[in-house]
Amino acid sequence: MNMENPKICFVNSLGKTLFYVEDGGEAEIGGGGETFRFTCWYIDECHAKIGRHIYHIA
């Protein structure tokens, strides 16, 4: 991974890559007729801050 421009990998429940978001980029997530946009921050290869929450992503 290029640490000068890290990317966050979003996966489904089977571990299949869905999309990538660059550090500081935004992800738009929708469901139930609503759409939310969150800023995403790379922490390390297993963690990201999405909105106000930190997630384990690997």
Chimera marker file (.cmm) of the C-alpha trace (Angstrom):
<marker_set name="trace">
<marker id="1" x="0.000" y="0.000" z="0.000" r="1" g="1" b="0" radius="0.5"/>
<marker id="2" x="1.197" y="3.485" z="-0.843" r="1" g="1" b="0" radius="0.5"/>
<marker id="3" x="1.428" y="5.170" z="2.580" r="1" g="1" b="0" radius="0.5"/>
<marker id="4" x="1.633" y="8.623" z="0.985" r="1" g="1" b="0" radius="0.5"/>
<marker id="5" x="-1.946" y="8.146" z="-0.222" r="1" g="1" b="0" radius="0.5"/>
<marker id="6" x="-3.550" y="5.295" z="1.775" r="1" g="1" b="0" radius="0.5"/>
<marker id="7" x="-6.931" y="3.912" z="0.735" r="1" g="1" b="0" radius="0.5"/>
<marker id="8" x="-9.648" y="2.302" z="2.823" r="1" g="1" b="0" radius="0.5"/>
<marker id="9" x="-10.999" y="-0.944" z="1.409" r="1" g="1" b="0" radius="0.5"/>
<marker id="10" x="-14.702" y="-1.586" z="1.980" r="1" g="1" b="0" radius="0.5"/>
<marker id="11" x="-15.721" y="-5.263" z="1.835" r="1" g="1" b="0" radius="0.5"/>
<marker id="12" x="-18.943" y="-7.218" z="2.098" r="1" g="1" b="0" radius="0.5"/>
<marker id="13" x="-19.659" y="-9.919" z="4.698" r="1" g="1" b="0" radius="0.5"/>
<marker id="14" x="-17.846" y="-12.488" z="2.518" r="1" g="1" b="0" radius="0.5"/>
<marker id="15" x="-14.687" y="-10.381" z="2.353" r="1" g="1" b="0" radius="0.5"/>
<marker id="16" x="-15.195" y="-9.386" z="-1.290" r="1" g="1" b="0" radius="0.5"/>
<marker id="17" x="-13.893" y="-5.904" z="-2.096" r="1" g="1" b="0" radius="0.5"/>
<marker id="18" x="-16.709" y="-3.495" z="-2.904" r="1" g="1" b="0" radius="0.5"/>
<marker id="19" x="-14.840" y="-0.189" z="-3.326" r="1" g="1" b="0" radius="0.5"/>
<marker id="20" x="-11.965" y="1.936" z="-2.045" r="1" g="1" b="0" radius="0.5"/>
<marker id="21" x="-12.008" y="5.430" z="-0.542" r="1" g="1" b="0" radius="0.5"/>
<marker id="22" x="-8.907" y="7.583" z="-0.254" r="1" g="1" b="0" radius="0.5"/>
<marker id="23" x="-7.891" y="8.853" z="3.181" r="1" g="1" b="0" radius="0.5"/>
<marker id="24" x="-10.023" y="11.916" z="3.913" r="1" g="1" b="0" radius="0.5"/>
<marker id="25" x="-12.492" y="11.005" z="1.169" r="1" g="1" b="0" radius="0.5"/>
<marker id="26" x="-16.206" y="10.473" z="1.521" r="1" g="1" b="0" radius="0.5"/>
<marker id="27" x="-18.371" y="7.368" z="1.303" r="1" g="1" b="0" radius="0.5"/>
<marker id="28" x="-22.074" y="7.623" z="0.558" r="1" g="1" b="0" radius="0.5"/>
<marker id="29" x="-24.073" y="4.856" z="2.201" r="1" g="1" b="0" radius="0.5"/>
<marker id="30" x="-27.790" y="4.365" z="1.695" r="1" g="1" b="0" radius="0.5"/>
<marker id="31" x="-30.623" y="2.161" z="2.761" r="1" g="1" b="0" radius="0.5"/>
<marker id="32" x="-34.252" y="2.368" z="3.789" r="1" g="1" b="0" radius="0.5"/>
<marker id="33" x="-34.821" y="5.384" z="1.580" r="1" g="1" b="0" radius="0.5"/>
<marker id="34" x="-32.086" y="7.444" z="3.272" r="1" g="1" b="0" radius="0.5"/>
<marker id="35" x="-28.560" y="8.309" z="2.162" r="1" g="1" b="0" radius="0.5"/>
<marker id="36" x="-25.717" y="9.319" z="4.458" r="1" g="1" b="0" radius="0.5"/>
<marker id="37" x="-22.308" y="10.722" z="3.579" r="1" g="1" b="0" radius="0.5"/>
<marker id="38" x="-19.337" y="10.051" z="5.877" r="1" g="1" b="0" radius="0.5"/>
<marker id="39" x="-15.758" y="11.301" z="5.815" r="1" g="1" b="0" radius="0.5"/>
<marker id="40" x="-13.360" y="8.351" z="6.059" r="1" g="1" b="0" radius="0.5"/>
<marker id="41" x="-9.933" y="8.448" z="7.696" r="1" g="1" b="0" radius="0.5"/>
<marker id="42" x="-7.308" y="5.715" z="7.382" r="1" g="1" b="0" radius="0.5"/>
<marker id="43" x="-5.854" y="4.668" z="10.754" r="1" g="1" b="0" radius="0.5"/>
<marker id="44" x="-3.951" y="1.511" z="9.800" r="1" g="1" b="0" radius="0.5"/>
<marker id="45" x="-4.460" y="-1.452" z="7.467" r="1" g="1" b="0" radius="0.5"/>
<marker id="46" x="-7.104" y="-2.914" z="9.803" r="1" g="1" b="0" radius="0.5"/>
<marker id="47" x="-8.881" y="0.211" z="11.107" r="1" g="1" b="0" radius="0.5"/>
<marker id="48" x="-10.621" y="3.291" z="9.752" r="1" g="1" b="0" radius="0.5"/>
<marker id="49" x="-12.564" y="6.163" z="11.240" r="1" g="1" b="0" radius="0.5"/>
<marker id="50" x="-15.828" y="6.527" z="9.346" r="1" g="1" b="0" radius="0.5"/>
<marker id="51" x="-17.809" y="9.526" z="10.461" r="1" g="1" b="0" radius="0.5"/>
<marker id="52" x="-17.343" y="9.650" z="14.244" r="1" g="1" b="0" radius="0.5"/>
<marker id="53" x="-16.728" y="5.910" z="14.763" r="1" g="1" b="0" radius="0.5"/>
<marker id="54" x="-13.648" y="3.700" z="14.451" r="1" g="1" b="0" radius="0.5"/>
<marker id="55" x="-14.152" y="0.344" z="12.724" r="1" g="1" b="0" radius="0.5"/>
<marker id="56" x="-12.104" y="-2.827" z="12.339" r="1" g="1" b="0" radius="0.5"/>
<marker id="57" x="-12.161" y="-3.353" z="8.576" r="1" g="1" b="0" radius="0.5"/>
<marker id="58" x="-10.014" y="-6.401" z="7.892" r="1" g="1" b="0" radius="0.5"/>
<link id1="1" id2="2" r="1" g="1" b="0" radius="0.2"/>
<link id1="2" id2="3" r="1" g="1" b="0" radius="0.2"/>
<link id1="3" id2="4" r="1" g="1" b="0" radius="0.2"/>
<link id1="4" id2="5" r="1" g="1" b="0" radius="0.2"/>
<link id1="5" id2="6" r="1" g="1" b="0" radius="0.2"/>
<link id1="6" id2="7" r="1" g="1" b="0" radius="0.2"/>
<link id1="7" id2="8" r="1" g="1" b="0" radius="0.2"/>
<link id1="8" id2="9" r="1" g="1" b="0" radius="0.2"/>
<link id1="9" id2="10" r="1" g="1" b="0" radius="0.2"/>
<link id1="10" id2="11" r="1" g="1" b="0" radius="0.2"/>
<link id1="11" id2="12" r="1" g="1" b="0" radius="0.2"/>
<link id1="12" id2="13" r="1" g="1" b="0" radius="0.2"/>
<link id1="13" id2="14" r="1" g="1" b="0" radius="0.2"/>
<link id1="14" id2="15" r="1" g="1" b="0" radius="0.2"/>
<link id1="15" id2="16" r="1" g="1" b="0" radius="0.2"/>
<link id1="16" id2="17" r="1" g="1" b="0" radius="0.2"/>
<link id1="17" id2="18" r="1" g="1" b="0" radius="0.2"/>
<link id1="18" id2="19" r="1" g="1" b="0" radius="0.2"/>
<link id1="19" id2="20" r="1" g="1" b="0" radius="0.2"/>
<link id1="20" id2="21" r="1" g="1" b="0" radius="0.2"/>
<link id1="21" id2="22" r="1" g="1" b="0" radius="0.2"/>
<link id1="22" id2="23" r="1" g="1" b="0" radius="0.2"/>
<link id1="23" id2="24" r="1" g="1" b="0" radius="0.2"/>
<link id1="24" id2="25" r="1" g="1" b="0" radius="0.2"/>
<link id1="25" id2="26" r="1" g="1" b="0" radius="0.2"/>
<link id1="26" id2="27" r="1" g="1" b="0" radius="0.2"/>
<link id1="27" id2="28" r="1" g="1" b="0" radius="0.2"/>
<link id1="28" id2="29" r="1" g="1" b="0" radius="0.2"/>
<link id1="29" id2="30" r="1" g="1" b="0" radius="0.2"/>
<link id1="30" id2="31" r="1" g="1" b="0" radius="0.2"/>
<link id1="31" id2="32" r="1" g="1" b="0" radius="0.2"/>
<link id1="32" id2="33" r="1" g="1" b="0" radius="0.2"/>
<link id1="33" id2="34" r="1" g="1" b="0" radius="0.2"/>
<link id1="34" id2="35" r="1" g="1" b="0" radius="0.2"/>
<link id1="35" id2="36" r="1" g="1" b="0" radius="0.2"/>
<link id1="36" id2="37" r="1" g="1" b="0" radius="0.2"/>
<link id1="37" id2="38" r="1" g="1" b="0" radius="0.2"/>
<link id1="38" id2="39" r="1" g="1" b="0" radius="0.2"/>
<link id1="39" id2="40" r="1" g="1" b="0" radius="0.2"/>
<link id1="40" id2="41" r="1" g="1" b="0" radius="0.2"/>
<link id1="41" id2="42" r="1" g="1" b="0" radius="0.2"/>
<link id1="42" id2="43" r="1" g="1" b="0" radius="0.2"/>
<link id1="43" id2="44" r="1" g="1" b="0" radius="0.2"/>
<link id1="44" id2="45" r="1" g="1" b="0" radius="0.2"/>
<link id1="45" id2="46" r="1" g="1" b="0" radius="0.2"/>
<link id1="46" id2="47" r="1" g="1" b="0" radius="0.2"/>
<link id1="47" id2="48" r="1" g="1" b="0" radius="0.2"/>
<link id1="48" id2="49" r="1" g="1" b="0" radius="0.2"/>
<link id1="49" id2="50" r="1" g="1" b="0" radius="0.2"/>
<link id1="50" id2="51" r="1" g="1" b="0" radius="0.2"/>
<link id1="51" id2="52" r="1" g="1" b="0" radius="0.2"/>
<link id1="52" id2="53" r="1" g="1" b="0" radius="0.2"/>
<link id1="53" id2="54" r="1" g="1" b="0" radius="0.2"/>
<link id1="54" id2="55" r="1" g="1" b="0" radius="0.2"/>
<link id1="55" id2="56" r="1" g="1" b="0" radius="0.2"/>
<link id1="56" id2="57" r="1" g="1" b="0" radius="0.2"/>
<link id1="57" id2="58" r="1" g="1" b="0" radius="0.2"/>
</marker_set>
